């Protein structure tokens, strides 16, 4: 039973680490690039508008969708590593 607790503890630590990393990336893109760093990104043009506005309107949504697929892929690998795969 002690081995199961160690394995489940490490599994959840890895899971929380993955979630935290995804949330940091999402916060950086949606809050940092769209709001805080917008003046720095205003000189770069994407599709006829500045890059900061693009991140605020579309970039954060596309990043969120990419993070969903990345999280699913990494969780499948994590599940296989700990013997919880389907």
Secondary structure, DSSP 8 states (H G I E B T S, - for coil): -HHHHHHHHHHHHHHHHHHHHHHHHHHIIIIIIIIITHHHHTTSEETTEEHHHHIIIIIHHHHHHHHHHHHHHHHHHHHHHTT---
